[in-house]
Amino acid sequence: MIKMKKSITLADLHYTGKYIDMLYGFIRDFKPDYFNILGDFFDFTQISKYEAHKRDSKGILQVIAECEEELKWGKGILDKLDGYLKNCNKTFTIGNHDKRHDEFFVNEYPQKNHKSLVKEMNFSDRKWNVVGFGGFHKIGKLYYQHGDGYNG
């Protein structure tokens, strides 16, 4: 008899954890073989190009502090997920909101010496697979990709 593989996919949290405690309970009971974060785990609104005008009035140090708080939030959630997903294949896909981190800290404001988001979140040591922005991964016959627009 073939054992069916179980998967959980989480997409577009956008730095909210409203139902995250329910998710931990579900993971504990469901025991997935695969767990996918399908992009936009973070939001990084404060470093969005659409919010650039607010950045000047808020002050760059405040913007950096808010981003660091968001990273701390993400690390806390990943720590808990890692505890529940010990024997699970885990994949984190970079979404358009997630990539704001590197666009700002690596390209636009490198003075702060932030690492890339992948290094900042320590995905390698956590044993998470990472799919770059625009990339995809496949489980069986199912393809996973973060989409941020319609290409007709």
Residue frames as a rotation matrix with the C-alpha (Angstrom) as fourth column:
MET 1
0.580 0.814 0.000 0.00
0.814 -0.580 0.000 0.00
0.000 0.000 -1.000 0.00
ILE 2
-0.291 -0.647 0.705 1.30
0.626 -0.686 -0.371 3.44
0.724 0.333 0.604 -0.94
LYS 3
-0.074 0.193 -0.979 1.55
0.905 -0.400 -0.147 5.91
-0.420 -0.896 -0.145 1.91
MET 4
0.536 0.332 0.776 0.11
0.659 -0.739 -0.138 9.27
0.528 0.585 -0.615 0.93
LYS 5
-0.606 -0.776 -0.177 2.37
0.761 -0.500 -0.414 12.23
0.233 -0.385 0.893 1.68
LYS 6
0.526 0.790 -0.316 0.88
0.850 -0.502 0.160 15.09
-0.032 -0.353 -0.935 3.66
SER 7
-0.563 -0.699 0.442 1.68
0.739 -0.665 -0.111 18.73
0.371 0.264 0.890 3.02
ILE 8
0.449 0.610 -0.652 0.83
0.753 -0.652 -0.091 22.09
-0.481 -0.450 -0.752 4.57
THR 9
-0.376 -0.517 0.769 1.26
0.819 -0.574 0.014 25.31
0.434 0.635 0.639 2.60
LEU 10
0.294 0.348 -0.890 1.22
0.738 -0.675 -0.021 28.72
-0.608 -0.651 -0.455 4.25
ALA 11
-0.330 -0.380 0.864 1.11
0.881 -0.452 0.138 31.80
0.338 0.807 0.484 2.04
ASP 12
-0.257 0.192 0.947 0.96
0.228 -0.940 0.252 35.56
0.939 0.281 0.198 2.47
LEU 13
0.079 0.207 -0.975 1.18
0.993 0.070 0.095 35.99
0.088 -0.976 -0.200 6.23
HIS 14
0.121 -0.102 0.987 2.44
0.340 -0.930 -0.137 39.55
0.933 0.353 -0.078 5.67
TYR 15
-0.805 -0.580 0.127 3.84
0.075 -0.312 -0.947 39.84
0.589 -0.753 0.294 9.22
THR 16
-0.004 0.796 0.606 0.63
-0.940 -0.209 0.269 38.87
0.340 -0.569 0.749 10.96
GLY 17
-0.873 -0.341 -0.349 0.30
-0.212 0.909 -0.358 35.93
0.439 -0.239 -0.866 13.26
LYS 18
-0.264 0.868 0.420 -3.39
-0.941 -0.328 0.086 36.08
0.213 -0.373 0.903 13.98
TYR 19
0.763 0.645 -0.036 -3.99
-0.635 0.759 0.142 32.34
0.119 -0.086 0.989 13.60
ILE 20
-0.042 -0.900 -0.434 -0.46
-0.693 0.339 -0.636 31.05
0.719 0.274 -0.638 14.11
ASP 21
-0.572 -0.148 0.807 -1.22
-0.772 0.430 -0.468 29.31
-0.277 -0.891 -0.360 17.42
MET 22
0.540 0.793 0.282 -3.97
-0.557 0.588 -0.587 27.31
-0.631 0.160 0.759 15.69
LEU 23
0.610 -0.385 -0.693 -1.46
-0.631 0.293 -0.719 26.38
0.480 0.875 -0.064 13.01
TYR 24
-0.487 -0.834 0.259 0.97
-0.822 0.338 -0.458 24.97
0.295 -0.436 -0.850 15.58
GLY 25
-0.216 0.504 0.836 -1.79
-0.607 0.602 -0.519 22.74
-0.765 -0.620 0.176 16.95
PHE 26
0.803 0.532 -0.270 -2.76
-0.517 0.394 -0.760 21.59
-0.298 0.750 0.591 13.47
ILE 27
0.182 -0.830 -0.527 0.86
-0.769 0.215 -0.603 20.78
0.613 0.515 -0.599 12.60
ARG 28
-0.577 -0.409 0.707 1.25
-0.800 0.458 -0.388 18.79
-0.165 -0.789 -0.592 15.81
ASP 29
0.079 0.728 0.681 -1.85
-0.405 0.648 -0.645 16.69
-0.911 -0.225 0.346 15.03
PHE 30
0.855 0.347 -0.385 -1.47
-0.452 0.138 -0.881 16.44
-0.253 0.928 0.275 11.23
LYS 31
0.216 -0.892 0.396 2.27
-0.032 0.399 0.916 15.65
-0.976 -0.211 0.057 11.18
PRO 32
0.904 0.199 -0.378 3.01
-0.351 -0.160 -0.923 16.79
-0.244 0.967 -0.074 7.61
ASP 33
0.457 -0.767 0.451 5.77
0.789 0.583 0.193 15.35
-0.411 0.268 0.871 5.44
TYR 34
-0.441 -0.518 0.733 6.17
0.803 -0.593 0.063 18.72
0.402 0.616 0.677 3.71
PHE 35
0.371 0.508 -0.777 5.74
0.719 -0.687 -0.106 22.27
-0.588 -0.520 -0.620 4.93
ASN 36
-0.307 -0.404 0.862 5.83
0.898 -0.424 0.121 25.20
0.316 0.811 0.492 2.51
ILE 37
0.102 0.290 -0.952 5.91
0.383 -0.894 -0.232 28.89
-0.918 -0.341 -0.202 3.20
LEU 38
0.061 0.061 0.996 4.91
0.982 0.177 -0.071 30.20
-0.180 0.982 -0.049 -0.19
GLY 39
-0.542 -0.438 0.717 6.11
0.640 -0.768 0.015 33.79
0.545 0.467 0.697 -0.03
ASP 40
-0.181 0.355 0.917 5.25
-0.248 -0.919 0.307 37.06
0.952 -0.172 0.254 1.69
PHE 41
0.107 0.041 -0.993 5.90
0.867 0.485 0.114 35.66
0.486 -0.874 0.016 5.14
PHE 42
-0.520 -0.343 -0.782 7.20
0.657 -0.746 -0.110 39.14
-0.545 -0.571 0.614 5.91
ASP 43
0.649 0.725 0.231 5.72
0.725 -0.496 -0.479 42.42
-0.232 0.478 -0.847 4.80
PHE 44
-0.409 -0.877 -0.252 8.42
0.790 -0.478 0.384 45.09
-0.458 -0.042 0.888 5.23
THR 45
0.562 0.725 0.399 5.92
0.824 -0.532 -0.195 47.83
0.071 0.438 -0.896 4.41
GLN 46
0.748 -0.255 -0.612 8.24
0.133 -0.846 0.516 50.42
-0.650 -0.468 -0.599 5.89
ILE 47
-0.339 -0.913 -0.225 10.83
-0.148 -0.185 0.972 49.75
-0.929 0.363 -0.073 3.17
SER 48
0.205 0.520 0.829 8.40
0.821 0.370 -0.435 49.43
-0.533 0.770 -0.351 0.28
LYS 49
-0.798 -0.468 0.380 9.14
0.603 -0.630 0.490 51.69
0.010 0.620 0.785 -2.66
TYR 50
-0.045 0.881 0.470 5.53
0.544 -0.373 0.751 52.83
0.838 0.290 -0.463 -2.28
GLU 51
0.816 0.316 -0.484 6.29
0.570 -0.302 0.764 54.04
0.095 -0.899 -0.427 1.25
ALA 52
-0.112 -0.985 0.130 9.60
0.934 -0.149 -0.324 55.79
0.338 0.085 0.937 0.40
HIS 53
-0.105 0.123 0.987 8.12
0.038 -0.991 0.127 59.24
0.994 0.051 0.100 1.02
LYS 54
0.870 0.458 0.182 7.26
-0.180 -0.048 0.982 58.22
0.459 -0.888 0.041 4.60
ARG 55
0.498 -0.758 -0.421 10.78
0.816 0.574 -0.069 56.90
0.294 -0.309 0.904 5.18
ASP 56
-0.364 -0.685 0.631 12.24
0.450 -0.722 -0.525 60.42
0.816 0.093 0.571 5.12
SER 57
0.075 0.471 0.879 9.77
-0.546 -0.718 0.431 61.83
0.834 -0.512 0.204 7.62
LYS 58
0.935 0.302 -0.188 9.99
-0.047 0.629 0.776 58.80
0.353 -0.717 0.602 9.91
GLY 59
0.337 -0.897 0.288 13.76
-0.927 -0.262 0.267 58.66
-0.164 -0.357 -0.920 9.98
ILE 60
0.151 -0.344 -0.927 15.99
-0.618 0.699 -0.360 55.90
0.772 0.627 -0.106 8.73
LEU 61
-0.842 -0.514 0.164 16.84
-0.432 0.460 -0.775 54.63
0.323 -0.724 -0.610 12.23
GLN 62
-0.268 0.843 0.467 13.15
-0.715 0.150 -0.682 54.13
-0.645 -0.517 0.563 13.02
VAL 63
0.530 0.421 -0.736 12.65
-0.833 0.422 -0.359 52.27
0.160 0.803 0.574 9.73
ILE 64
-0.312 -0.745 -0.590 15.60
-0.493 0.658 -0.569 50.00
0.812 0.113 -0.572 10.51
ALA 65
-0.833 0.033 0.553 14.29
-0.527 0.260 -0.809 49.34
-0.171 -0.965 -0.199 14.03
GLU 66
0.193 0.979 0.072 10.88
-0.832 0.202 -0.517 48.36
-0.520 0.039 0.853 12.63
CYS 67
0.409 -0.122 -0.904 12.50
-0.694 0.601 -0.396 45.98
0.592 0.790 0.161 10.14
GLU 68
-0.675 -0.729 -0.115 14.59
-0.440 0.522 -0.730 44.41
0.592 -0.443 -0.673 12.89
GLU 69
-0.488 0.611 0.623 11.44
-0.690 0.168 -0.704 43.89
-0.535 -0.773 0.340 14.96
GLU 70
0.554 0.699 -0.451 9.81
-0.825 0.390 -0.409 42.16
-0.110 0.599 0.793 12.00
LEU 71
-0.029 -0.664 -0.747 12.86
-0.544 0.637 -0.545 39.90
0.838 0.391 -0.380 11.60
LYS 72
-0.844 -0.247 0.475 12.71
-0.534 0.309 -0.787 39.04
0.048 -0.918 -0.393 15.30
TRP 73
0.083 0.964 0.254 9.03
-0.822 0.210 -0.529 38.11
-0.563 -0.165 0.810 14.88
GLY 74
0.570 0.130 -0.811 9.89
-0.729 0.536 -0.426 35.87
0.380 0.834 0.400 11.93
LYS 75
-0.487 -0.821 -0.298 12.72
-0.501 0.543 -0.674 34.13
0.715 -0.179 -0.675 13.77
GLY 76
-0.639 0.318 0.701 10.39
-0.674 0.210 -0.709 33.42
-0.372 -0.925 0.080 16.68
ILE 77
0.494 0.866 -0.079 7.80
-0.777 0.398 -0.488 31.81
-0.391 0.303 0.869 14.43
LEU 78
0.361 -0.428 -0.829 10.44
-0.598 0.576 -0.558 29.78
0.716 0.697 -0.048 12.57
ASP 79
-0.711 -0.610 0.349 11.86
-0.641 0.361 -0.677 28.61
0.287 -0.705 -0.648 15.91
LYS 80
-0.212 0.723 0.657 8.45
-0.671 0.381 -0.636 27.26
-0.710 -0.576 0.405 16.92
LEU 81
0.690 0.463 -0.556 7.81
-0.723 0.410 -0.556 25.74
-0.029 0.786 0.618 13.50
ASP 82
-0.136 -0.837 -0.530 11.20
-0.684 0.467 -0.561 24.02
0.716 0.286 -0.636 13.60
GLY 83
-0.711 -0.094 0.697 10.19
-0.665 0.412 -0.623 22.47
-0.229 -0.906 -0.356 16.91
TYR 84
0.193 0.897 0.397 7.02
-0.519 0.436 -0.735 20.99
-0.833 -0.064 0.550 15.40
LEU 85
0.881 0.174 -0.440 8.51
-0.472 0.242 -0.848 20.05
-0.041 0.955 0.295 12.01
LYS 86
0.184 -0.895 0.407 11.46
-0.627 0.212 0.750 17.89
-0.757 -0.393 -0.522 13.04
ASN 87
-0.506 -0.337 0.794 11.00
0.258 0.819 0.513 15.15
-0.823 0.464 -0.328 10.40
CYS 88
0.592 0.800 0.095 9.58
0.463 -0.241 -0.853 17.34
-0.660 0.549 -0.513 7.69
ASN 89
-0.389 -0.615 0.686 10.84
0.921 -0.246 0.302 18.68
-0.017 0.749 0.662 4.36
LYS 90
0.359 0.487 -0.796 10.57
0.572 -0.789 -0.225 22.47
-0.738 -0.374 -0.561 4.80
THR 91
-0.360 -0.425 0.831 10.64
0.919 -0.316 0.237 25.04
0.162 0.848 0.504 1.99
PHE 92
0.138 0.309 -0.941 10.59
0.413 -0.882 -0.228 28.84
-0.900 -0.357 -0.249 2.17
THR 93
0.014 -0.046 0.999 9.81
0.987 -0.160 -0.021 30.68
0.161 0.986 0.043 -1.06
ILE 94
-0.719 -0.318 -0.618 10.87
0.428 -0.903 -0.033 34.32
-0.548 -0.288 0.786 -1.30
GLY 95
0.280 0.876 0.392 7.88
0.946 -0.181 -0.271 36.51
-0.166 0.447 -0.879 -2.18
ASN 96
0.098 -0.205 0.974 7.82
0.576 -0.787 -0.224 40.06
0.812 0.582 0.041 -3.47
HIS 97
0.825 0.206 0.527 7.36
-0.272 -0.672 0.689 41.45
0.496 -0.711 -0.498 0.06
ASP 98
0.820 -0.571 -0.038 10.15
0.387 0.504 0.772 39.26
-0.422 -0.648 0.634 1.46
LYS 99
0.178 -0.816 0.550 12.60
0.971 0.056 -0.231 40.44
0.158 0.575 0.803 -1.19
ARG 100
0.779 0.126 0.614 12.15
0.084 -0.992 0.096 44.04
0.621 -0.023 -0.783 -0.02
HIS 101
0.875 -0.476 -0.092 14.60
0.111 0.012 0.994 43.22
-0.472 -0.880 0.063 2.76
ASP 102
0.063 -0.923 0.380 17.50
0.798 0.275 0.536 42.57
-0.600 0.270 0.753 0.39
GLU 103
0.266 0.080 0.961 16.51
0.806 -0.566 -0.176 45.35
0.530 0.821 -0.215 -2.00
PHE 104
0.887 0.129 0.444 16.78
-0.092 -0.892 0.443 47.79
0.452 -0.434 -0.779 0.88
PHE 105
0.824 -0.521 0.222 19.50
-0.281 -0.035 0.959 46.46
-0.492 -0.853 -0.175 3.19
VAL 106
0.214 -0.780 0.589 21.78
0.633 0.570 0.524 44.83
-0.744 0.260 0.615 0.65
ASN 107
-0.058 -0.195 0.979 21.32
0.979 -0.201 0.018 47.14
0.193 0.960 0.203 -2.35
GLU 108
0.446 0.413 0.794 19.87
0.414 -0.882 0.226 50.47
0.793 0.228 -0.564 -1.19
TYR 109
0.649 -0.153 0.745 21.18
-0.642 -0.637 0.428 50.91
0.409 -0.756 -0.512 2.35
PRO 110
0.550 -0.450 -0.704 24.20
0.296 0.893 -0.339 48.63
0.781 -0.022 0.624 2.80
GLN 111
-0.186 -0.665 0.723 25.75
-0.491 -0.575 -0.655 50.86
0.851 -0.477 -0.220 5.49
LYS 112
0.400 0.457 0.794 23.87
-0.914 0.129 0.385 48.91
0.073 -0.880 0.470 8.17
ASN 113
-0.616 -0.745 -0.256 25.69
-0.746 0.656 -0.113 45.69
0.252 0.121 -0.960 7.18
HIS 114
0.272 0.754 0.598 22.61
-0.728 0.567 -0.385 43.52
-0.629 -0.331 0.703 7.27
LYS 115
-0.803 -0.412 0.431 22.96
-0.085 0.795 0.601 40.06
-0.590 0.446 -0.673 5.84
SER 116
-0.695 0.618 -0.369 20.67
-0.420 0.067 0.905 38.80
0.584 0.784 0.213 3.12
LEU 117
0.161 0.862 0.481 17.27
-0.973 0.056 0.226 37.62
0.168 -0.504 0.847 4.36
VAL 118
0.667 0.058 -0.742 18.27
-0.161 0.985 -0.068 33.99
0.727 0.165 0.666 3.75
LYS 119
-0.342 -0.868 -0.360 21.35
0.344 0.241 -0.908 34.39
0.875 -0.434 0.216 5.96
GLU 120
-0.597 0.180 0.782 19.55
-0.649 -0.681 -0.339 36.61
0.472 -0.710 0.523 8.47
MET 121
0.427 0.865 0.261 16.93
-0.887 0.346 0.305 33.90
0.174 -0.362 0.916 9.02
ASN 122
-0.437 -0.752 0.493 19.59
-0.825 0.553 0.113 31.19
-0.358 -0.357 -0.863 9.14
PHE 123
0.569 0.780 -0.260 17.67
-0.815 0.492 -0.307 28.89
-0.111 0.387 0.915 6.80
SER 124
0.082 -0.615 -0.784 20.67
-0.550 0.628 -0.550 26.68
0.831 0.477 -0.287 6.09
ASP 125
-0.880 -0.442 0.173 21.24
-0.363 0.392 -0.845 25.74
0.306 -0.807 -0.505 9.74
ARG 126
-0.296 0.865 0.405 17.48
-0.763 0.041 -0.645 25.38
-0.575 -0.499 0.648 10.20
LYS 127
-0.833 -0.129 0.538 17.48
0.175 0.860 0.479 22.88
-0.524 0.493 -0.694 7.31
TRP 128
0.371 0.903 -0.216 14.98
0.074 -0.261 -0.963 24.80
-0.926 0.341 -0.164 5.19
ASN 129
-0.336 -0.324 0.884 15.13
0.922 0.077 0.379 24.70
-0.191 0.943 0.273 1.40
VAL 130
-0.092 0.279 -0.956 14.90
0.062 -0.956 -0.285 28.20
-0.994 -0.086 0.071 -0.06
VAL 131
0.029 0.194 0.981 13.36
0.990 0.129 -0.054 29.06
-0.137 0.973 -0.188 -3.42
GLY 132
-0.823 -0.446 -0.353 14.40
0.394 -0.894 0.210 32.43
-0.409 0.034 0.912 -4.81
PHE 133
-0.126 0.794 -0.594 11.92
-0.239 -0.606 -0.759 35.06
-0.963 0.046 0.266 -5.95
GLY 134
0.160 0.316 -0.935 10.19
-0.968 -0.134 -0.211 33.94
-0.192 0.939 0.285 -9.14
GLY 135
-0.771 -0.505 -0.389 11.35
-0.566 0.823 0.055 30.36
0.292 0.262 -0.920 -8.71
PHE 136
0.433 0.901 0.014 9.29
-0.832 0.393 0.390 27.27
0.346 -0.181 0.921 -8.01
HIS 137
-0.761 -0.563 0.322 9.60
-0.630 0.761 -0.157 23.87
-0.157 -0.322 -0.934 -6.40
LYS 138
-0.014 0.702 -0.712 7.79
-0.723 0.485 0.492 20.63
0.691 0.522 0.501 -7.03
ILE 139
-0.603 -0.030 0.797 6.35
-0.617 0.651 -0.442 17.95
-0.506 -0.758 -0.411 -4.76
GLY 140
-0.192 0.491 0.850 5.19
0.445 0.815 -0.371 14.96
-0.875 0.307 -0.375 -6.74
LYS 141
-0.313 0.160 0.936 3.24
0.941 -0.083 0.329 16.40
0.130 0.984 -0.125 -9.66
LEU 142
0.745 0.655 -0.122 2.36
0.665 -0.720 0.199 19.65
0.042 -0.230 -0.972 -7.90
TYR 143
-0.292 -0.817 0.496 4.31
0.724 -0.528 -0.443 22.86
0.625 0.230 0.746 -8.56
TYR 144
0.523 0.365 -0.771 4.58
0.803 -0.515 0.301 25.63
-0.287 -0.776 -0.562 -5.94
GLN 145
-0.505 -0.651 0.567 5.36
0.761 -0.645 -0.063 29.25
0.407 0.400 0.821 -6.79
HIS 146
-0.197 0.410 -0.891 4.67
0.582 -0.682 -0.443 32.64
-0.789 -0.606 -0.104 -5.25
GLY 147
-0.255 0.170 0.952 2.81
0.892 -0.340 0.299 34.91
0.374 0.925 -0.065 -7.64
ASP 148
-0.405 0.090 -0.910 2.52
0.569 -0.754 -0.328 38.64
-0.715 -0.651 0.254 -7.25
GLY 149
-0.413 0.305 -0.858 0.83
-0.619 -0.785 0.019 39.62
-0.668 0.539 0.513 -10.45
TYR 150
0.459 0.622 0.635 -1.18
0.194 0.627 -0.754 38.47
-0.867 0.470 0.167 -13.38
ASN 151
-0.523 -0.765 -0.374 0.67
-0.289 -0.254 0.923 37.91
-0.801 0.591 -0.089 -16.61
GLY 152
0.186 0.793 -0.580 -2.36
-0.820 -0.200 -0.536 37.27
-0.542 0.575 0.613 -18.82
